[in-house]
Amino acid sequence: MSVSKVAIIGASGYVGAELVGLLTRHPYVSLRDLVVSEHSDSDARPFSELHARWQGICDVPLQSFSRQWFDSAVVDLDAVFLATPHEFAATWAGEFLVHGVKVFDLSAAFRLNSPDLYINHYGFEHQYPKLLKEACYGLAEWLHEDVTEQTLFALPGCYPTASLLALKPLAHCQLNQSGLIVVNGTSGVSGAGRNANLATSFNEVSLRPYQILQHRHQPEISQEAGAPVVFNPHLAPFKRGLLATVTLQLKSHVSEQDVTQAYANAYDKTPLVRLKKQWPQIDDVTFTPFADLHWQFDDLSKTLVVCVAIDNLLKGAASQAVQCFNLSLGLPSEFSLITDNWQAVTDPKGVALA
């Protein structure tokens, strides 16, 4: 298998930095360019100067995005990761695709099926409805079909990732009633990004709900769950990690064994989703690509409560992007994410990687 030449746009942010760390260790990646916004004051600074934990691992200078950079770089790239504002990704993804570059978009630019939703939820008019239809929604554990021919991956948001990992097995087995689903989500402050903002300053944040009944992730969760969802997000005073608690009613004939079987069928062969025997906690998943899931079922009322914990920057963003990148190469989705010993890693043909 050949090595893919890759660029990351938005490399200075929290998610971009996690991507750099993951892709630097990937044996099938040559990390060519680390790009920041056009007028960024990070231009020409070494990546490790902004994110010191990567010193000696990735000291590559950052460079500003421009049309000149694009024209010179695109001819030598196989894939690009967009950790950028939504409108930027919507504008530039098609340009990369025309040149045969695979796009892994970590913004919301291609997550929603209807272009009309972008005006209300993201504040811009989507100009590329054809690409919306072509985009592959990148919830990695649910990409059961061959995606090696896909060229545009729309990576889910962190809240939708946790929520949908809870909901998809139930919807797939048609266990849930058609009624309302309630999702309560709590995220650390890194979910708001790296730019300074008093509202998300660690010293200012107390545990509180925000954007109730109007959060932009609500239509995404409802769309992919195939059911109406009430999403209640909360901001918490910790750096990273996310917990989603989903409450819903199951059909009258559903038993606890049916629920057990639905989750076993979905995740017994997906090593990055761990079915737990107790309620998950954020400390068990931070700085990892894992999602921890536990549920409890009240047979009398047919009420199911499911809880999923993830690292919002990894499973909720960067490591899931790498999972989709792996699948696009025909590799197992967890490849390179759960081992640091390259001698122990083999490619799909069983050949050991040096």
C-alpha positions in Angstrom: 0.0 0.0 0.0 1.4 3.4 -1.0 1.8 6.3 1.4 -0.8 9.1 1.2 0.4 12.7 0.9 -1.7 14.7 3.3 -2.4 18.3 4.3 -4.2 19.6 7.3 -6.0 23.0 7.1 -6.7 24.4 10.5 -3.7 22.8 12.0 -3.3 25.4 14.8 -6.6 24.6 16.5 -7.3 22.0 19.1 -8.7 19.5 16.7 -6.1 20.3 14.1 -3.4 19.6 16.7 -4.9 16.2 17.5 -4.9 15.4 13.8 -1.2 16.3 13.6 -0.4 14.0 16.5 -2.4 11.1 15.0 -1.2 11.4 11.4 2.4 11.9 12.3 2.4 8.4 13.8 0.4 6.8 10.9 2.7 4.6 8.7 0.7 5.3 5.5 0.8 9.1 5.8 3.3 11.6 4.6 2.2 14.9 6.3 3.1 17.5 3.7 1.5 20.8 4.8 0.2 22.2 8.0 -2.0 25.2 7.0 -3.6 28.0 9.0 -6.0 30.8 8.0 -4.9 33.4 5.5 -4.1 36.2 8.0 -3.1 34.0 11.0 -0.4 35.3 13.3 0.8 31.6 13.5 2.1 31.8 9.9 5.7 30.4 9.7 5.8 29.5 13.4 6.8 25.8 14.1 3.7 23.8 15.0 5.4 22.6 18.2 5.7 26.3 19.3 1.9 26.5 19.5 1.4 22.9 20.9 4.5 22.1 23.0 3.7 18.5 23.7 4.5 17.7 20.1 8.0 19.3 20.3 10.5 16.9 18.6 7.6 15.0 17.1 6.3 17.6 14.7 8.3 20.8 14.4 7.0 21.6 10.9 6.4 25.4 10.2 2.8 26.4 9.7 1.9 28.2 6.5 -1.0 30.5 5.6 -3.8 29.4 3.3 -3.9 31.2 0.0 -4.8 30.6 -3.6 -1.1 30.4 -4.4 -0.6 27.7 -1.7 -3.6 25.8 -3.1 -2.4 25.9 -6.7 1.1 24.7 -5.8 0.1 22.0 -3.2 -3.1 20.4 -4.7 -1.2 18.7 -7.5 0.8 16.7 -5.0 -1.8 15.8 -2.4 -3.9 12.6 -2.0 -6.0 13.8 1.0 -6.8 16.9 2.9 -8.3 17.3 6.4 -10.4 20.4 6.9 -10.5 21.5 10.6 -11.9 24.9 9.5 -14.9 27.1 9.7 -18.0 25.6 8.0 -18.3 28.1 5.2 -14.6 27.8 4.3 -15.0 24.0 4.0 -18.2 24.4 1.9 -16.3 26.7 -0.5 -13.1 24.8 -0.9 -14.0 21.1 -0.6 -15.1 21.0 -4.2 -11.9 22.6 -5.4 -9.9 19.8 -3.8 -12.2 17.1 -5.2 -11.9 18.4 -8.7 -8.1 17.7 -8.5 -8.7 14.1 -7.2 -7.9 14.9 -3.5 -10.0 13.1 -0.9 -11.6 15.5 1.6 -12.1 14.7 5.2 -14.2 17.6 6.5 -14.5 18.1 10.3 -16.7 21.1 9.9 -20.5 20.8 9.5 -20.4 21.9 5.8 -21.7 18.6 4.4 -23.4 16.9 7.3 -27.0 18.1 6.7 -29.0 16.7 3.8 -30.9 19.9 3.0 -29.1 23.1 2.0 -32.0 25.2 3.4 -30.9 24.2 7.0 -27.6 25.9 6.7 -29.0 29.5 6.7 -30.8 29.0 10.0 -28.3 26.8 11.8 -24.9 27.9 10.4 -25.5 31.4 9.1 -24.6 30.9 5.4 -26.3 29.9 2.2 -25.0 26.6 1.0 -23.9 26.8 -2.7 -23.1 23.1 -3.3 -26.2 20.9 -3.0 -24.7 18.3 -5.3 -21.9 17.7 -2.9 -24.3 17.5 0.0 -25.8 14.5 -1.7 -22.4 12.9 -2.5 -20.9 13.3 1.0 -20.5 10.2 3.1 -21.5 10.8 6.7 -18.5 9.6 8.6 -19.9 7.9 11.7 -17.1 5.3 11.5 -18.7 2.3 13.2 -21.7 2.6 10.9 -19.8 2.7 7.6 -20.5 -0.9 6.9 -20.3 -0.6 3.1 -17.0 -0.4 1.1 -16.0 3.3 1.2 -12.8 3.1 -0.7 -14.4 4.9 -3.7 -15.8 7.7 -1.5 -14.0 11.1 -1.9 -15.9 13.4 0.5 -16.4 12.5 4.1 -18.6 14.6 6.4 -17.3 13.9 9.9 -20.0 14.1 12.6 -19.9 16.6 15.4 -18.9 15.5 18.8 -22.4 15.6 20.3 -23.9 13.7 17.3 -21.2 11.1 17.5 -21.9 10.2 21.1 -25.7 10.5 20.6 -25.8 8.4 17.5 -23.6 5.6 18.8 -26.3 5.2 21.4 -29.3 5.5 19.0 -28.2 3.8 15.8 -28.3 0.1 17.1 -31.9 0.7 18.4 -33.1 2.3 15.1 -31.3 -0.4 13.1 -33.3 -3.1 14.9 -36.5 -1.0 15.0 -36.8 -1.2 18.8 -37.7 2.4 19.6 -41.2 3.9 19.5 -41.9 6.8 17.2 -42.1 9.3 20.0 -39.7 12.0 21.2 -36.1 11.2 22.1 -34.3 13.3 24.7 -30.5 13.8 24.6 -28.7 15.6 27.4 -25.1 16.3 26.5 -22.3 17.8 28.5 -19.0 18.9 27.0 -15.7 20.5 28.2 -14.7 23.9 27.1 -12.3 22.7 24.4 -15.4 22.0 22.3 -15.7 25.8 21.7 -12.4 25.9 20.0 -9.1 27.6 20.7 -9.9 31.3 20.1 -10.3 33.4 23.3 -13.9 33.9 24.4 -15.1 35.1 27.8 -18.2 32.9 27.6 -16.0 29.8 27.4 -13.1 30.9 29.5 -12.3 28.2 32.0 -12.4 30.8 34.9 -15.8 31.9 33.9 -17.6 28.6 33.1 -20.0 27.0 35.5 -22.0 23.9 34.6 -24.9 25.3 32.6 -27.2 24.6 29.7 -26.9 26.6 26.5 -28.7 27.0 23.2 -31.7 24.9 24.4 -34.1 24.1 21.6 -31.9 25.8 19.0 -28.5 24.1 19.0 -27.2 23.4 15.5 -26.4 19.8 16.2 -30.1 19.0 16.8 -31.1 18.6 13.2 -28.0 16.5 12.5 -28.8 14.1 15.3 -32.5 13.9 14.3 -31.5 13.3 10.6 -29.2 10.5 11.3 -31.3 8.9 14.0 -34.3 9.0 11.8 -36.5 10.3 14.6 -37.2 13.7 16.3 -34.8 14.6 19.0 -34.8 17.2 21.8 -31.1 18.0 22.4 -30.1 19.8 25.6 -26.4 20.7 25.5 -24.5 21.7 28.7 -21.1 23.4 29.1 -19.0 22.2 32.0 -15.8 23.5 33.7 -13.3 20.9 32.5 -11.0 20.9 29.4 -12.0 18.0 27.3 -14.4 15.1 27.2 -18.1 14.7 26.5 -21.0 12.8 28.0 -24.3 12.2 26.3 -27.3 10.6 28.1 -30.1 9.5 25.8 -33.7 8.7 27.1 -36.3 7.1 24.9 -39.3 4.7 24.9 -39.0 1.3 23.3 -41.8 -0.7 21.7 -44.1 -2.8 24.0 -42.7 -6.2 22.9 -39.0 -5.3 23.4 -37.1 -7.1 26.2 -33.8 -6.4 27.9 -32.3 -9.3 25.9 -33.4 -7.5 22.7 -31.5 -4.4 23.8 -28.4 -6.5 24.8 -28.4 -8.2 21.4 -28.8 -4.9 19.5 -25.7 -3.4 21.1 -23.7 -6.6 20.8 -24.5 -7.0 17.1 -23.5 -3.4 16.5 -20.3 -3.2 18.6 -18.8 -6.5 19.5 -16.5 -6.3 16.5 -15.7 -2.6 16.7 -12.8 -2.2 19.2 -13.2 1.6 19.7 -16.7 1.3 21.1 -16.5 -0.4 24.5 -19.7 -1.8 26.1 -19.4 -1.2 29.8 -20.9 -2.9 32.8 -21.2 0.4 34.7 -22.0 4.0 33.8 -19.1 5.5 31.8 -17.1 8.5 33.0 -15.1 11.1 31.1 -11.8 10.4 32.8 -11.8 6.9 31.2 -11.9 8.2 27.6 -10.0 11.5 27.6 -6.9 11.4 25.4 -8.2 8.1 23.8 -10.1 7.2 20.6 -12.7 5.1 22.6 -16.4 5.6 23.1 -17.7 3.9 26.4 -21.4 3.0 26.4 -23.7 1.7 29.1 -27.5 1.4 29.3 -30.3 0.6 31.7 -33.8 -0.6 30.7 -37.0 -0.4 32.7 -39.2 -3.2 31.4 -42.3 -1.9 33.1 -42.3 1.5 31.5 -40.2 0.4 28.4 -37.9 3.3 29.1 -34.3 3.0 28.0 -31.5 5.3 29.2 -28.1 5.1 27.3 -25.0 6.9 28.3 -21.9 7.4 26.0 -18.6 9.1 27.0 -16.1 10.2 24.4 -13.1 12.6 24.1 -14.7 15.4 22.2 -11.5 16.3 20.3 -10.6 12.7 19.4 -13.6 10.3 19.0 -15.7 13.4 18.5 -13.4 14.8 15.8 -9.8 13.9 15.0 -9.5 10.1 15.7 -12.9 9.5 14.0 -11.5 11.4 10.9 -8.5 9.0 11.0 -10.9 6.1 11.2 -12.6 7.2 8.0 -9.3 7.8 6.4 -8.3 4.2 7.3 -11.5 2.8 5.9 -11.0 4.8 2.6 -7.7 3.0 2.2 -9.3 -0.4 2.9 -7.7 -0.6 6.4 -9.4 -1.5 9.7 -10.9 1.7 11.1 -8.9 1.4 14.3 -5.6 1.1 12.4 -2.7 3.1 14.1 -5.1 4.4 16.8 -4.7 1.9 19.5 -1.1 0.8 19.3 2.2 2.7 19.5 4.2 -0.4 18.5 4.5 -0.3 14.7 6.3 -3.7 14.7 3.1 -5.3 16.0 0.9 -3.7 13.3 0.1 -5.6 10.1 -1.6 -4.4 7.0 -4.7 -6.2 5.6 -2.6 -8.7 3.7 -0.8 -9.7 6.9 2.5 -8.0 6.0 4.3 -6.6 9.1 5.0 -2.9 8.9 8.6 -1.9 9.8 
